Amino acid sequence: MGIVQWIKELFSHWQYWASGGGLGGGILLIIYLVQVGTGWKMNPKWQLLILLVFFVLGASYMLWRDDQKENARLFAANSQLQQRINDLTLSAITGEIQFAILGKRATGSHAAIIVEIKNEGAPTGIIPSSWHLTATDPDGKKHQGWANNLKDENLDFCLGPNELMRIVRSDALYLKAESPIGRNESKQGFLWFGFPDLPASQLKHPDSSLLLEADTVSGQHVLFVTTIKRLIELSSLPARFFAGIKNPSPLNLPCKDNHPY
């Protein structure tokens, strides 16, 4: 507020007080009662000075109070506006690793996972190259996974002698989530990572855990954590059906070993 505006506002409140409004009327009444009750007459100059001081102080207080109320109103309005902006621009991705096939490779091990993600915020996509999987072994050591891209051919993972999970390239979550995920929209897909320095026995240990991370186009960093113990519990459920992939259930086909391309 500029000095000119401050003087105008101050004079406006001072007029109210000097005319007997608010505390100004109370001060005038006190002076009148003292003079009537004691017979003492205050010097008009002192009376004018006291009134002037009280009126200016009171008017200044009312001006400060009005500014505080206006600031509070503006703050509330700005907060509501910021919330609306956030609702329109910020994503809110959540997710869960729902299934995993853990196995050995020529060097180390691998984790093939099915993940479901949901967006409860503004539409956004996930940067394909930002997907990372970290495995923590039973001793607390962390191992960074290497992402494997899917080819245009079947990728079969053995679940048993006559049972396999068949994955195709269109199942890749890094491809599905690249396109904007709408508000309250969910997507389910497949990701595959290798761990060159992590033995399969340690990866499969119930005390091991997996941390999946990614970054959205809008700047959100998302992460999902699960334990191998939890994945073992999920895999033991009788019905394994994943609606978001081309072959949602395991196929009853001969499968000799777990070494896909």
SEROTI-739354 format. One record per atom (N, C-alpha, C): residue in three letters; x, y, z. Coordinates in steps of 0.1 Angstrom, whole numbers, padded with zeros to 4 digits, always signed. Atoms other than C-alpha are relative to their C-alpha. Example, Ala and Ser with C-alpha at 12.3 -4.5 7.8 and 13.67 -1.06 7.14 Angstrom:
SEROTI-739354
ALA+0009-0012+0000/ALA+0123-0045+0078/ALA+0009+0012+0000/SER-0009-0011+0000/SER+0137-0011+0071/SER-0008+0011+0008/
***
This chain:
SEROTI-739354
MET+0008-0012+0000/MET+0000+0000+0000/MET+0009+0012+0000/GLY-0008-0012+0001/GLY+0014+0034-0010/GLY-0004+0010+0011/ILE+0002-0009-0011/ILE+0017+0063+0015/ILE-0013+0008-0002/VAL+0012-0008+0002/VAL-0011+0083-0002/VAL-0013-0009+0003/GLN+0011+0009-0003/GLN-0035+0053-0001/GLN-0001-0002+0015/TRP+0000+0002-0015/TRP-0025+0047+0036/TRP-0006+0012+0007/ILE+0006-0012-0007/ILE-0034+0083+0045/ILE-0015+0001-0003/LYS+0014-0001+0003/LYS-0067+0081+0027/LYS-0008-0010+0009/GLU+0007+0011-0008/GLU-0076+0048+0045/GLU+0000+0004+0015/LEU-0001-0004-0014/LEU-0064+0062+0078/LEU-0010+0011+0003/PHE+0010-0011-0002/PHE-0085+0094+0074/PHE-0014-0006+0000/SER+0013+0006+0000/SER-0115+0073+0066/SER-0004-0006+0013/HIS+0002+0006-0013/HIS-0112+0053+0098/HIS+0000+0010+0011/TRP-0001-0011-0010/TRP-0103+0084+0118/TRP-0014+0007+0000/GLN+0013-0006+0001/GLN-0136+0100+0106/GLN-0010-0008+0008/TYR+0009+0009-0008/TYR-0155+0070+0120/TYR+0002+0001+0015/TRP-0003-0001-0014/TRP-0138+0072+0153/TRP-0003+0014+0006/ALA+0002-0014-0005/ALA-0140+0110+0157/ALA-0015+0003+0000/SER+0014-0003+0000/SER-0177+0109+0149/SER-0007-0008+0011/GLY+0006+0007-0012/GLY-0182+0087+0180/GLY-0002-0015-0003/GLY+0001+0014+0003/GLY-0181+0053+0163/GLY+0010-0008+0007/GLY-0010+0009-0006/GLY-0164+0023+0179/GLY+0005+0005+0013/LEU-0006-0004-0013/LEU-0140+0030+0207/LEU+0001+0015+0001/GLY+0000-0015-0001/GLY-0140+0067+0198/GLY-0011+0005+0009/GLY+0012-0004-0008/GLY-0175+0070+0213/GLY+0003-0003+0015/GLY-0003+0003-0014/GLY-0162+0052+0245/GLY+0009+0010+0006/ILE-0010-0010-0005/ILE-0133+0076+0249/ILE-0007+0013+0004/LEU+0007-0012-0003/LEU-0156+0106+0246/LEU-0009-0001+0012/LEU+0009+0002-0011/LEU-0180+0091+0271/LEU+0008+0000+0013/ILE-0008+0001-0012/ILE-0152+0084+0296/ILE+0004+0015+0004/ILE-0004-0014-0003/ILE-0139+0120+0294/ILE-0012+0008+0006/TYR+0012-0008-0004/TYR-0175+0134+0298/TYR-0003-0004+0014/LEU+0004+0004-0014/LEU-0182+0112+0329/LEU+0010+0005+0010/VAL-0010-0005-0009/VAL-0149+0121+0345/VAL-0002+0015+0004/GLN+0002-0014-0002/GLN-0156+0158+0341/GLN-0012+0003+0008/VAL+0013-0002-0007/VAL-0192+0155+0353/VAL+0002-0005+0015/GLY-0001+0006-0014/GLY-0183+0133+0383/GLY+0010+0007+0009/THR-0010-0007-0008/THR-0153+0153+0395/THR-0001+0015+0000/GLY+0000-0014+0001/GLY-0161+0187+0384/GLY+0013+0006-0006/TRP-0012-0004+0006/TRP-0127+0188+0368/TRP-0002+0003-0015/LYS+0001-0004+0014/LYS-0124+0205+0335/LYS+0014-0002-0007/MET-0012+0001+0007/MET-0098+0193+0311/MET+0003+0011-0010/ASN-0004-0011+0010/ASN-0078+0219+0291/ASN-0004-0005-0014/PRO+0004+0003+0014/PRO-0094+0219+0256/PRO+0011-0005-0009/LYS-0011+0004+0008/LYS-0060+0217+0241/LYS+0005-0015+0003/TRP-0003+0014-0004/TRP-0051+0185+0261/TRP-0010-0010-0005/GLN+0011+0009+0004/GLN-0085+0171+0254/GLN+0001-0003-0015/LEU-0001+0002+0014/LEU-0080+0176+0217/LEU+0012-0009-0004/LEU-0012+0008+0002/LEU-0045+0161+0218/LEU-0002-0014+0003/ILE+0003+0014-0004/ILE-0056+0130+0237/ILE-0009-0007-0010/LEU+0009+0006+0009/LEU-0085+0125+0214/LEU+0007-0003-0014/LEU-0006+0001+0013/LEU-0063+0130+0183/LEU+0009-0013+0001/VAL-0009+0012-0001/VAL-0037+0104+0196/VAL-0008-0013+0000/PHE+0008+0013+0000/PHE-0064+0078+0204/PHE-0006-0002-0013/PHE+0007+0002+0012/PHE-0082+0084+0172/PHE+0010-0005-0011/VAL-0010+0005+0010/VAL-0050+0080+0151/VAL+0004-0014+0002/LEU-0004+0014-0004/LEU-0039+0049+0170/LEU-0011-0010-0003/GLY+0011+0009+0002/GLY-0073+0034+0168/GLY-0003-0002-0015/ALA+0002+0001+0014/ALA-0077+0042+0131/ALA+0011-0008-0006/SER-0011+0008+0005/SER-0042+0027+0125/SER-0002-0015+0002/TYR+0003+0014-0004/TYR-0052-0005+0143/TYR-0011-0005-0010/MET+0011+0005+0009/MET-0084-0008+0122/MET+0005-0002-0014/LEU-0006+0001+0013/LEU-0064-0002+0091/LEU+0008-0013-0001/TRP-0008+0012-0001/TRP-0040-0030+0101/TRP-0008-0012+0000/ARG+0009+0012-0001/ARG-0069-0053+0110/ARG-0006-0003-0014/ASP+0006+0002+0013/ASP-0085-0047+0076/ASP+0010-0006-0010/ASP-0010+0006+0008/ASP-0052-0055+0059/ASP+0002-0015+0003/GLN-0001+0014-0003/GLN-0049-0087+0078/GLN-0011-0009-0005/LYS+0012+0008+0005/LYS-0084-0098+0069/LYS+0001-0002-0016/GLU-0001+0001+0015/GLU-0077-0090+0032/GLU+0011-0009-0004/ASN-0011+0010+0003/ASN-0044-0109+0033/ASN-0004-0014+0002/ALA+0005+0014-0002/ALA-0061-0139+0048/ALA-0010-0004-0011/ARG+0009+0003+0011/ARG-0088-0137+0021/ARG+0008-0004-0012/LEU-0008+0002+0012/LEU-0062-0135-0006/LEU+0008-0013+0001/PHE-0007+0013-0002/PHE-0042-0164+0009/PHE-0009-0012-0002/ALA+0010+0011+0002/ALA-0073-0186+0010/ALA-0003-0002-0015/ALA+0003+0001+0014/ALA-0081-0177-0026/ALA+0011-0005-0008/ASN-0011+0005+0006/ASN-0046-0183-0037/ASN+0002-0015+0002/SER-0001+0014-0004/SER-0046-0217-0019/SER-0009-0008-0009/GLN+0010+0007+0008/GLN-0078-0227-0037/GLN+0004+0000-0015/LEU-0004+0000+0013/LEU-0064-0216-0070/LEU+0012-0009-0003/GLN-0012+0009+0002/GLN-0031-0235-0065/GLN-0005-0014+0000/GLN+0005+0014+0000/GLN-0051-0266-0056/GLN-0006-0004-0013/ARG+0006+0003+0013/ARG-0070-0263-0088/ARG+0010-0002-0011/ILE-0011+0001+0010/ILE-0038-0258-0108/ILE+0007-0014+0002/ASN-0006+0013-0002/ASN-0023-0289-0091/ASN-0009-0011-0005/ASP+0009+0010+0005/ASP-0054-0309-0099/ASP+0001-0001-0015/LEU-0001+0000+0015/LEU-0050-0299-0136/LEU+0013-0004-0005/THR-0013+0002+0006/THR-0013-0303-0139/THR+0009-0011+0007/LEU-0008+0010-0007/LEU+0001-0328-0113/LEU-0006-0014-0001/SER+0004+0014+0001/SER-0001-0365-0118/SER+0001-0006+0014/ALA+0000+0008-0013/ALA-0007-0390-0089/ALA+0001-0015-0003/ILE-0001+0014+0004/ILE+0006-0423-0101/ILE+0003-0009+0012/THR-0003+0010-0010/THR+0004-0453-0078/THR+0001-0013-0007/GLY-0001+0013+0007/GLY+0011-0489-0085/GLY+0004-0011+0009/GLU-0003+0012-0008/GLU+0018-0524-0074/GLU+0007-0011-0010/ILE-0006+0012+0007/ILE+0041-0553-0086/ILE-0009-0012+0004/GLN+0010+0010-0003/GLN+0015-0580-0089/GLN+0004-0015-0002/PHE-0004+0014+0004/PHE+0034-0610-0102/PHE+0015+0001-0004/ALA-0014+0001+0004/ALA+0071-0620-0107/ALA+0004-0014-0003/ILE-0006+0013+0004/ILE+0089-0648-0124/ILE+0015+0003+0002/LEU-0014-0002-0003/LEU+0124-0650-0109/LEU+0008-0012-0004/GLY-0008+0011+0005/GLY+0151-0671-0125/GLY+0014+0003-0002/LYS-0014-0002+0002/LYS+0187-0676-0133/LYS+0003+0002-0015/ARG-0005-0002+0013/ARG+0206-0665-0164/ARG+0014-0006-0001/ALA-0014+0005+0001/ALA+0240-0674-0178/ALA+0009+0006+0010/THR-0007-0007-0011/THR+0253-0648-0155/THR-0010+0007+0009/GLY+0009-0006-0009/GLY+0233-0638-0125/GLY-0014-0005-0001/SER+0014+0003+0000/SER+0195-0637-0125/SER-0008+0010-0007/HIS+0009-0009+0007/HIS+0165-0620-0139/HIS-0014+0000+0007/ALA+0013-0002-0006/ALA+0131-0607-0127/ALA-0010+0005-0011/ALA+0010-0003+0010/ALA+0101-0607-0151/ALA-0012+0004+0009/ILE+0011-0004-0009/ILE+0073-0587-0134/ILE-0012+0006-0008/ILE+0013-0006+0005/ILE+0037-0577-0141/ILE-0004+0010+0010/VAL+0002-0012-0008/VAL+0029-0543-0128/VAL-0013+0007-0004/GLU+0012-0008+0003/GLU-0004-0524-0125/GLU+0002+0014+0006/ILE-0002-0014-0004/ILE-0003-0486-0123/ILE-0014+0007-0002/LYS+0012-0008+0001/LYS-0031-0461-0117/LYS+0003+0015+0002/ASN-0002-0015-0001/ASN-0033-0423-0121/ASN-0012+0006+0006/GLU+0012-0007-0007/GLU-0055-0403-0097/GLU+0002+0015-0002/GLY-0002-0014+0002/GLY-0042-0370-0109/GLY-0001+0004-0015/ALA+0001-0004+0014/ALA-0037-0351-0142/ALA+0006-0010-0009/PRO-0005+0010+0009/PRO-0031-0371-0173/PRO+0015+0002-0002/THR-0014-0001+0003/THR+0006-0379-0179/THR+0005-0013-0005/GLY-0006+0012+0004/GLY+0029-0404-0194/GLY+0013-0003+0008/ILE-0012+0003-0007/ILE+0059-0422-0180/ILE+0012-0002-0010/ILE-0011+0000+0009/ILE+0093-0417-0197/ILE+0005-0015-0001/PRO-0004+0014+0001/PRO+0102-0452-0211/PRO+0014-0004+0005/SER-0013+0003-0004/SER+0139-0450-0203/SER+0002+0002+0015/SER-0001-0003-0015/SER+0132-0441-0166/SER-0003-0011+0009/TRP+0003+0012-0008/TRP+0121-0475-0155/TRP+0012-0006+0006/HIS-0011+0006-0006/HIS+0145-0489-0130/HIS-0004-0010+0011/LEU+0003+0010-0011/LEU+0144-0520-0107/LEU+0012-0003+0008/THR-0011+0003-0009/THR+0166-0524-0077/THR-0004-0012+0009/ALA+0003+0011-0009/ALA+0168-0557-0058/ALA+0009+0001+0012/THR-0007+0000-0012/THR+0179-0558-0022/THR+0001-0015+0005/ASP-0001+0014-0004/ASP+0193-0592-0012/ASP-0001-0002+0015/PRO+0002+0002-0014/PRO+0189-0608+0023/PRO+0010+0007+0009/ASP-0011-0007-0008/ASP+0222-0592+0034/ASP-0001+0015+0000/GLY+0002-0015+0001/GLY+0209-0557+0026/GLY+0008+0006-0012/LYS-0008-0005+0011/LYS+0231-0553-0005/LYS-0010+0003-0012/LYS+0009-0004+0011/LYS+0214-0534-0034/LYS+0007-0004-0013/HIS-0005+0004+0013/HIS+0217-0546-0070/HIS-0009+0007-0010/GLN+0008-0007+0010/GLN+0207-0525-0100/GLN-0003-0009-0012/GLY+0004+0009+0011/GLY+0187-0543-0127/GLY+0003+0007-0013/TRP-0001-0005+0013/TRP+0193-0539-0164/TRP-0013-0003-0008/ALA+0013+0002+0007/ALA+0161-0533-0184/ALA+0002-0007-0013/ASN+0000+0008+0013/ASN+0154-0557-0213/ASN-0012+0005-0008/ASN+0011-0003+0009/ASN+0134-0545-0243/ASN-0006-0013-0006/LEU+0007+0012+0006/LEU+0109-0569-0258/LEU+0001+0001-0015/LYS-0001+0001+0015/LYS+0112-0581-0294/LYS-0014-0004-0005/ASP+0013+0004+0007/ASP+0084-0589-0319/ASP+0000-0015-0001/GLU+0002+0014+0000/GLU+0083-0625-0309/GLU-0004-0005+0014/ASN+0005+0004-0013/ASN+0069-0646-0281/ASN+0011-0001+0010/LEU-0010+0002-0011/LEU+0087-0645-0248/LEU-0007-0009+0010/ASP+0006+0010-0009/ASP+0079-0676-0228/ASP+0008-0003+0013/PHE-0006+0003-0013/PHE+0086-0681-0191/PHE-0006-0013+0006/CYS+0006+0012-0005/CYS+0082-0716-0177/CYS-0004+0001+0015/LEU+0005+0001-0014/LEU+0060-0720-0146/LEU+0000-0014+0004/GLY+0000+0014-0003/GLY+0061-0758-0148/GLY+0002-0007-0013/PRO-0002+0008+0012/PRO+0066-0787-0172/PRO-0010+0002-0012/ASN+0011-0002+0010/ASN+0033-0780-0190/ASN-0007+0013+0003/GLU+0007-0013-0003/GLU+0026-0744-0180/GLU+0010+0011-0002/LEU-0009-0011+0003/LEU+0041-0712-0193/LEU-0007+0014+0000/MET+0006-0013+0002/MET+0035-0675-0192/MET+0006+0006-0013/ARG-0005-0005+0013/ARG+0037-0661-0227/ARG-0002+0016-0001/ILE+0000-0014+0001/ILE+0045-0624-0231/ILE+0003+0004-0015/VAL-0003-0005+0014/VAL+0045-0604-0264/VAL+0003+0015+0002/ARG-0005-0013-0001/ARG+0059-0570-0272/ARG-0010+0011+0004/SER+0010-0010-0003/SER+0026-0551-0269/SER-0004+0000+0015/ASP+0002+0000-0014/ASP+0025-0562-0232/ASP+0009+0009+0008/ALA-0010-0008-0007/ALA+0055-0540-0224/ALA-0006+0013+0007/LEU+0006-0012-0008/LEU+0045-0514-0197/LEU+0007+0012-0004/TYR-0007-0012+0004/TYR+0072-0490-0209/TYR-0006+0006-0013/LEU+0007-0005+0012/LEU+0053-0488-0242/LEU-0014+0005+0003/LYS+0014-0004-0004/LYS+0018-0486-0227/LYS+0000+0013+0007/ALA+0000-0012-0009/ALA+0027-0460-0201/ALA+0006+0012-0007/GLU-0006-0011+0007/GLU+0045-0438-0227/GLU-0011+0010-0004/SER+0012-0008+0003/SER+0011-0425-0238/SER-0006+0005+0013/PRO+0006-0006-0012/PRO-0008-0402-0214/PRO-0009-0010+0007/ILE+0009+0008-0008/ILE-0025-0421-0186/ILE-0010+0010+0006/GLY+0010-0009-0005/GLY-0058-0404-0179/GLY-0003+0000+0015/ARG+0005+0000-0014/ARG-0073-0394-0146/ARG-0008-0012+0003/ASN+0007+0012-0005/ASN-0085-0425-0127/ASN+0001-0012-0010/GLU-0002+0011+0010/GLU-0072-0447-0156/GLU+0012-0009+0006/SER-0011+0009-0004/SER-0051-0478-0149/SER+0005-0008-0012/LYS-0007+0008+0010/LYS-0027-0498-0170/LYS+0008-0012+0006/GLN-0008+0012-0005/GLN-0012-0533-0165/GLN+0009-0004-0011/GLY-0010+0004+0010/GLY+0019-0544-0183/GLY+0012-0008+0006/PHE-0012+0009-0003/PHE+0052-0563-0183/PHE+0013+0007+0000/LEU-0013-0005+0000/LEU+0087-0553-0174/LEU+0010-0011+0003/TRP-0010+0011-0002/TRP+0119-0574-0175/TRP+0013+0005+0003/PHE-0013-0005-0004/PHE+0152-0568-0158/PHE+0010-0012+0003/GLY-0011+0009-0003/GLY+0185-0587-0155/GLY+0009+0005+0011/PHE-0009-0003-0011/PHE+0208-0588-0125/PHE+0013-0008-0002/PRO-0012+0007+0003/PRO+0243-0598-0137/PRO+0008-0005+0012/ASP-0009+0003-0012/ASP+0259-0599-0102/ASP-0008-0006+0012/LEU+0008+0005-0011/LEU+0230-0613-0082/LEU-0005-0015-0003/PRO+0004+0014+0002/PRO+0226-0651-0079/PRO-0015-0002+0002/ALA+0014+0003+0000/ALA+0191-0665-0085/ALA-0005-0004+0014/SER+0004+0005-0014/SER+0191-0681-0050/SER-0002+0012+0009/GLN+0002-0012-0008/GLN+0195-0647-0034/GLN-0012+0008-0004/LEU+0011-0008+0005/LEU+0170-0630-0056/LEU-0013-0006+0005/LYS+0012+0007-0004/LYS+0144-0656-0047/LYS-0002-0002+0015/HIS+0001+0002-0015/HIS+0150-0655-0010/HIS-0011+0009+0005/PRO+0011-0008-0005/PRO+0119-0644+0009/PRO+0003+0013+0007/ASP-0004-0013-0006/ASP+0139-0617+0027/ASP+0005+0010-0010/SER-0004-0010+0011/SER+0148-0600-0006/SER-0012+0008-0003/SER+0011-0009+0003/SER+0128-0571-0019/SER+0004+0006-0014/LEU-0001-0007+0013/LEU+0122-0552-0052/LEU-0005+0014+0001/LEU+0004-0014+0001/LEU+0120-0515-0057/LEU+0000+0005-0015/LEU+0002-0004+0014/LEU+0106-0503-0090/LEU-0002+0015+0000/GLU+0001-0015+0001/GLU+0110-0466-0100/GLU-0001+0005-0014/ALA+0002-0006+0014/ALA+0101-0443-0129/ALA-0003+0014+0002/ASP+0003-0014+0000/ASP+0096-0407-0138/ASP-0011+0003-0010/THR+0011-0004+0010/THR+0065-0391-0154/THR+0005+0012-0008/VAL-0003-0012+0008/VAL+0066-0365-0181/VAL-0003+0013+0008/SER+0003-0012-0008/SER+0050-0341-0156/SER+0009+0002+0012/GLY-0010-0003-0011/GLY+0079-0345-0131/GLY-0002-0009+0012/GLN+0002+0008-0012/GLN+0065-0370-0106/GLN+0010-0012+0000/HIS-0008+0012-0001/HIS+0089-0397-0094/HIS-0008-0010+0008/VAL+0009+0010-0006/VAL+0070-0429-0087/VAL+0009-0012+0004/LEU-0007+0012-0004/LEU+0082-0459-0068/LEU-0010-0010+0007/PHE+0008+0011-0006/PHE+0067-0493-0058/PHE+0009-0010+0006/VAL-0009+0009-0008/VAL+0082-0516-0032/VAL-0008-0013+0003/THR+0006+0013-0004/THR+0074-0553-0026/THR+0011-0009+0005/THR-0010+0010-0005/THR+0091-0582-0009/THR-0002-0013-0008/ILE+0001+0013+0007/ILE+0098-0616-0024/ILE-0010-0009+0007/LYS+0010+0007-0008/LYS+0078-0631+0004/LYS-0014+0003-0004/ARG+0013-0004+0004/ARG+0048-0611-0007/ARG-0003-0006-0014/LEU+0002+0006+0013/LEU+0052-0622-0043/LEU-0002-0015+0000/ILE+0002+0014-0001/ILE+0055-0658-0033/ILE-0015-0003+0004/GLU+0014+0001-0004/GLU+0021-0654-0015/GLU-0009+0002-0011/LEU+0009-0003+0011/LEU+0005-0638-0045/LEU+0000-0011-0011/SER-0001+0010+0010/SER+0018-0665-0069/SER-0006-0013+0004/SER+0007+0012-0005/SER+0003-0692-0047/SER-0015+0000-0001/LEU+0015-0001+0002/LEU-0032-0679-0053/LEU-0005-0009-0012/PRO+0005+0010+0010/PRO-0053-0704-0074/PRO-0003+0007-0013/ALA+0004-0007+0013/ALA-0065-0678-0100/ALA+0011+0011-0003/ARG-0010-0010+0004/ARG-0037-0660-0118/ARG-0005+0005-0014/PHE+0006-0006+0012/PHE-0054-0637-0144/PHE+0004+0015-0001/PHE-0005-0014+0002/PHE-0039-0604-0157/PHE-0007+0005-0013/ALA+0009-0004+0011/ALA-0065-0587-0179/ALA+0008+0010-0009/GLY-0006-0010+0008/GLY-0040-0561-0191/GLY+0010-0005-0010/ILE-0009+0005+0009/ILE-0018-0584-0211/ILE-0007-0010-0010/LYS+0007+0007+0011/LYS-0025-0604-0243/LYS-0004-0014+0004/ASN+0003+0013-0005/ASN-0023-0638-0226/ASN-0002+0001+0015/PRO+0002-0004-0014/PRO-0039-0630-0192/PRO+0002-0012+0010/SER-0002+0012-0008/SER-0035-0666-0179/SER+0011-0008-0005/PRO-0011+0010+0005/PRO-0007-0692-0180/PRO-0006-0009-0011/LEU+0004+0009+0011/LEU-0009-0714-0211/LEU+0005-0014+0003/ASN-0004+0014-0002/ASN-0009-0752-0209/ASN+0007-0005-0012/LEU-0008+0004+0012/LEU+0019-0758-0233/LEU+0013-0006+0006/PRO-0012+0006-0004/PRO+0051-0779-0230/PRO+0011+0012+0002/CYS-0010-0010-0003/CYS+0079-0758-0214/CYS+0012-0007+0007/LYS-0012+0008-0006/LYS+0114-0773-0208/LYS+0009+0008+0009/ASP-0008-0008-0009/ASP+0133-0745-0193/ASP-0003+0015-0001/ASN+0003-0014-0002/ASN+0133-0709-0183/ASN+0011+0009-0006/HIS-0010-0008+0006/HIS+0157-0694-0208/HIS-0005+0006-0013/PRO+0006-0007+0012/PRO+0137-0671-0231/PRO+0012+0008-0007/TYR-0010-0007+0008/TYR+0156-0651-0258/TYR+0008+0010+0009/
***
